[in-house]
Amino acid sequence: MVSCDPAMCAALEAKGFPVGDLMTLGPGSGDPLGSAVIVATAAVRSQFGNRLTTVYAPIAIASFGSGSAQIDIRAYAAGGAAAYLAALRADQASRQHIGRLPGE
């Protein structure tokens, strides 16, 4: 599921993205629970404020543009941002350890 503001969802649908895989965010809509990805436009950043990065989606996997026109593609953190970041750190440490093993 991809969460986005109404204009971005319409643009994605117009380019052939399946409408059933889009969740429109806007005034009166709930939180982006159940999303896999959040398209963070200025409208979405305004709607969720710092909760976007501290609660829902702490990591940007891609960014386009700059300033107020910047669009971030953010991975949704199902267990919350703190749990997501802890798992990310553990994964990085494990990969670094495996990379240092002799004979590997």
Residue pairs with C-beta under 8 A, 6 or more apart in sequence:
1 21
1 22
1 23
1 34
1 35
1 36
1 37
2 9
2 12
2 17
2 21
2 22
2 23
2 35
2 36
2 37
2 38
2 39
3 22
3 23
3 24
3 25
3 32
3 35
3 37
3 38
3 39
3 44
3 76
4 12
4 22
4 23
4 24
4 25
4 38
4 39
4 41
4 44
5 24
5 25
5 26
5 39
5 41
5 43
5 44
5 47
6 24
6 26
7 41
7 43
8 39
8 41
8 43
8 71
9 22
9 23
9 24
12 22
12 39
13 19
13 22
23 32
23 34
23 35
25 32
25 38
25 43
25 44
25 47
26 43
26 47
27 47
31 48
31 56
32 38
32 48
32 56
32 57
32 76
35 56
35 57
35 76
36 75
36 76
37 61
37 73
37 74
37 75
37 76
38 44
38 52
38 56
38 57
38 73
38 74
38 76
39 71
39 72
39 73
39 74
40 52
40 57
40 60
40 71
40 72
40 73
40 74
41 71
42 68
42 69
42 70
44 52
45 52
48 56
52 74
53 74
53 81
54 81
55 77
55 80
55 81
56 74
56 76
56 77
56 81
57 74
57 75
57 76
57 77
57 81
58 74
58 77
58 81
58 84
58 85
59 74
59 75
59 77
59 84
59 85
59 88
60 72
60 73
60 74
61 73
61 74
61 75
62 72
62 73
63 70
63 71
63 72
63 73
64 70
64 71
65 71
75 84
77 83
77 84
77 85
78 84
79 87
98 104
